[in-house]
């Protein structure tokens, strides 16, 4: 019985830290959405430079439904790839100019969708049209 209580306590403690970490990340990123006027019309590298506490871990660009050759926005996730589709914190960047899907797809496949220096260089020069942060 004591072991069950100890395990329950430890699991509760573990989940509370994880939830707090996600809440801190969400609150941190929301400030960039609130201040998006500072970044709209600017290269993505400016936003990345200002994000001193955390950087994206993965980058996901999907083509438009009505035009499979272009990408209008990219989702940057702040968790490991295996958790990327489980109610995670997302920084959604809409680009001022559409990006060819074949370029983003080959980059994603090459780096297994992780946000590496290759992605940082590629997306860094793209101009931001809008910013949205959600979970």
C-alpha positions as CSV (number, residue, x, y, z in Angstrom):
1,X,0.0,0.0,0.0
2,X,2.8,2.4,0.8
3,X,4.5,1.6,-2.5
4,X,1.3,2.4,-4.4
5,X,1.1,5.8,-2.6
6,X,4.7,6.6,-3.3
7,X,4.3,5.7,-7.0
8,X,1.1,7.8,-7.3
9,X,2.8,10.7,-5.6
10,X,5.8,10.5,-7.9
11,X,3.7,10.2,-11.0
12,X,1.6,13.2,-9.9
13,X,4.8,15.2,-9.3
14,X,6.2,14.2,-12.7
15,X,3.1,15.3,-14.6
16,X,2.8,18.6,-12.7
17,X,6.3,19.5,-13.7
18,X,5.7,18.5,-17.4
19,X,2.4,20.6,-17.4
20,X,4.2,23.6,-15.9
21,X,7.0,23.4,-18.4
22,X,4.5,23.3,-21.3
23,X,2.6,26.2,-19.7
24,X,5.8,28.2,-19.4
25,X,6.6,27.5,-23.0
26,X,3.2,28.5,-24.2
27,X,3.3,31.7,-22.2
28,X,6.7,32.5,-23.5
29,X,5.7,32.0,-27.1
30,X,2.4,33.8,-26.7
31,X,4.4,37.0,-26.2
32,X,5.7,36.8,-29.7
33,X,2.1,36.4,-31.0
34,X,1.0,39.4,-29.0
35,X,3.9,41.4,-30.3
36,X,3.7,40.1,-33.9
37,X,3.6,43.6,-35.3
38,X,7.4,43.6,-34.6
39,X,7.9,40.6,-36.8
40,X,5.4,40.9,-39.7
41,X,7.2,41.9,-42.8
42,X,10.5,40.8,-41.2
43,X,12.6,37.7,-41.9
44,X,12.0,34.7,-39.7
45,X,15.6,34.9,-38.6
46,X,14.7,38.0,-36.6
47,X,12.0,36.1,-34.6
48,X,14.4,33.2,-34.1
49,X,17.1,35.6,-32.8
50,X,14.7,37.0,-30.3
51,X,13.6,33.6,-29.1
52,X,16.5,33.3,-26.7
53,X,14.9,30.8,-24.2
54,X,13.7,28.1,-26.6
55,X,14.0,27.2,-30.3
56,X,11.8,24.9,-32.3
57,X,12.6,21.2,-32.4
58,X,10.7,20.3,-35.5
59,X,9.3,22.0,-38.6
60,X,6.3,20.8,-40.6
61,X,5.2,22.4,-43.9
62,X,2.2,20.9,-45.7
63,X,1.0,21.9,-49.2
64,X,-2.3,23.7,-49.7
65,X,-5.3,21.6,-50.3
66,X,-6.2,23.2,-53.6
67,X,-2.6,23.5,-54.8
68,X,-0.3,20.7,-53.7
69,X,2.8,22.5,-55.1
70,X,3.0,25.3,-52.6
71,X,3.3,25.9,-48.9
72,X,1.7,28.9,-47.3
73,X,2.5,28.2,-43.6
74,X,4.9,26.1,-41.5
75,X,4.2,24.7,-38.1
76,X,7.2,24.8,-35.7
77,X,6.8,22.4,-32.7
78,X,8.6,22.6,-29.4
79,X,8.7,18.9,-28.5
80,X,10.4,15.8,-29.8
81,X,9.2,14.5,-33.1
82,X,7.4,11.5,-31.7
83,X,5.1,13.8,-29.7
84,X,4.5,16.3,-32.5
85,X,0.9,15.4,-33.0
86,X,-0.2,15.1,-29.4
87,X,-1.7,18.5,-28.5
88,X,1.7,20.1,-28.5
89,X,2.6,23.8,-28.5
90,X,2.8,25.1,-32.1
91,X,4.2,28.3,-33.6
92,X,2.4,28.7,-36.9
93,X,4.1,31.0,-39.3
94,X,2.3,32.2,-42.4
95,X,4.7,33.2,-45.1
96,X,4.4,36.4,-47.1
97,X,5.4,34.5,-50.3
98,X,4.4,30.9,-50.9
99,X,7.2,28.3,-50.8
100,X,7.6,25.4,-53.3
101,X,6.4,22.3,-51.5
102,X,9.1,20.0,-53.1
103,X,11.8,22.2,-51.4
104,X,10.3,22.0,-48.0
105,X,9.5,18.3,-48.4
106,X,13.0,17.3,-49.4
107,X,14.5,19.4,-46.6
108,X,12.1,17.8,-44.1
109,X,12.8,14.2,-45.3
110,X,16.6,14.9,-45.3
111,X,16.6,16.0,-41.6
112,X,13.6,13.9,-40.5
113,X,11.6,17.0,-39.9
114,X,13.9,18.1,-37.1
115,X,14.7,21.9,-36.9
116,X,18.4,21.8,-37.8
117,X,20.7,24.5,-39.0
118,X,19.6,23.7,-42.6
119,X,16.0,24.6,-41.7
120,X,17.2,27.6,-39.8
121,X,19.0,28.9,-42.9
122,X,16.2,28.0,-45.3
123,X,13.3,29.5,-43.3
124,X,15.4,32.3,-41.8
125,X,15.3,34.3,-45.0
126,X,11.5,33.9,-45.5
127,X,9.3,36.9,-44.7
128,X,6.6,36.5,-42.0
129,X,3.0,37.4,-42.9
130,X,1.4,36.3,-39.6
131,X,2.1,34.5,-36.4
132,X,-0.2,32.3,-34.4
133,X,0.7,30.2,-31.2
134,X,-1.6,27.5,-30.0
135,X,-1.8,24.1,-28.3
